[in-house]
């Protein structure tokens, strides 16, 4: 099994209804392919962690790469894993807001404006902290 985390930029604005539709699609696709993970969204930025069998994750990444709803996909981390971190979720989700960030332990000088591809690519430890926060349930 592998885990892969990527960041991307939304190519359009997302309403709550749009996000619900996206999550429903993620649940369907991930259930069918045995992939689990977490999606964070805020400030027009996506951070997604996917985990599962390598062929299934790679196939999903090809589909994601062709999706016009976002651009600038950059893989931050790809590594083999023995156990899943998000085994309970075909796709967990957290909307990153100023209020939500105030609840994240370990993020002292990190604000919503920092939740962008350039900052996150340069600060992968922040991405890991945010994913741990999303996993807190």
C-alpha positions in Angstrom: 0.0 0.0 0.0 1.0 3.6 -0.5 0.0 7.0 0.7 0.1 10.1 -1.6 -0.6 13.7 -0.6 -1.0 16.4 -3.2 -2.0 20.1 -3.3 -3.9 21.9 -6.0 -5.7 25.2 -6.7 -9.4 25.3 -7.4 -10.1 26.6 -10.9 -13.4 28.1 -9.8 -15.1 29.0 -6.6 -16.9 26.3 -4.6 -20.2 26.6 -2.8 -21.1 24.3 0.0 -23.3 22.5 -2.4 -20.4 22.1 -4.9 -18.3 20.6 -2.1 -21.0 18.2 -1.1 -21.2 17.0 -4.7 -17.4 16.6 -4.9 -17.4 14.6 -1.7 -20.2 12.3 -2.9 -18.2 11.6 -6.0 -15.1 10.9 -3.9 -17.0 8.5 -1.7 -18.4 6.6 -4.8 -15.0 6.4 -6.6 -13.0 5.6 -3.5 -15.3 2.9 -2.3 -15.2 1.2 -5.7 -11.3 1.3 -5.7 -10.6 0.6 -2.1 -9.0 4.0 -1.5 -9.3 5.9 1.7 -8.1 9.4 2.6 -8.7 13.0 3.7 -9.6 16.1 1.8 -8.9 19.6 3.1 -10.3 22.7 1.3 -10.0 26.3 2.0 -8.8 29.6 0.4 -9.4 28.0 -3.0 -6.8 25.3 -2.2 -7.1 21.6 -2.0 -4.9 19.2 0.1 -5.7 15.6 -0.4 -4.2 12.5 1.1 -5.0 9.2 -0.6 -4.1 5.7 0.6 -4.5 2.3 -0.8 -3.0 -0.2 -3.2 -0.5 1.5 -5.5 -2.3 0.7 -8.8 -5.6 2.1 -7.4 -4.1 5.3 -6.0 -2.1 5.8 -9.3 -5.3 5.3 -11.4 -7.2 7.8 -9.2 -4.3 10.3 -9.5 -4.6 10.1 -13.3 -8.3 10.9 -13.1 -7.6 13.7 -10.6 -5.0 15.2 -12.9 -7.5 15.4 -15.7 -10.2 17.0 -13.6 -10.8 20.6 -14.8 -12.1 21.7 -11.4 -8.5 22.3 -10.2 -5.0 23.1 -11.5 -1.4 23.0 -10.5 -1.4 19.6 -8.9 1.8 18.9 -7.0 2.5 15.7 -5.2 4.1 16.5 -1.8 4.5 13.0 -0.4 4.4 9.5 -1.8 5.5 6.6 0.4 4.8 3.0 1.2 2.6 2.3 4.2 1.9 -0.7 6.3 -1.4 0.6 7.8 -3.8 3.3 6.7 -4.2 6.5 8.6 -7.7 7.1 7.3 -9.1 3.6 7.3 -12.5 4.7 8.5 -13.1 7.2 5.7 -13.5 6.7 2.0 -12.9 10.4 2.1 -12.8 12.4 5.3 -13.2 16.2 4.9 -12.4 19.4 6.7 -13.2 22.8 5.5 -10.2 25.1 6.4 -11.5 28.4 7.8 -10.0 31.0 10.1 -12.1 29.6 12.9 -11.1 26.0 12.2 -7.4 26.9 12.1 -7.7 28.4 15.6 -8.5 24.9 16.8 -5.4 23.2 15.3 -2.8 22.4 17.9 0.7 23.3 16.8 -0.1 26.0 14.3 1.1 29.2 16.0 1.8 31.6 13.1 -0.3 30.0 10.4 -3.4 31.8 9.1 -5.9 31.1 6.4 -3.8 33.1 3.9 -1.0 30.6 4.4 -3.3 27.8 3.2 -2.2 28.1 -0.4 -0.1 25.8 -2.7 3.1 27.9 -2.6 3.2 28.1 1.2 2.2 24.5 1.7 4.7 23.1 -0.8 7.4 24.9 1.1 6.2 23.8 4.5 5.2 20.1 4.3 5.2 19.8 8.1 2.2 22.1 8.1 0.4 19.8 5.7 1.1 16.8 8.0 -0.1 18.8 11.0 -3.3 19.7 9.1 -3.9 16.1 8.1 -3.4 14.9 11.7 -6.0 17.6 12.7 -8.4 16.2 10.1 -7.9 12.7 11.4 -8.7 13.7 15.0 -12.2 12.2 15.0 
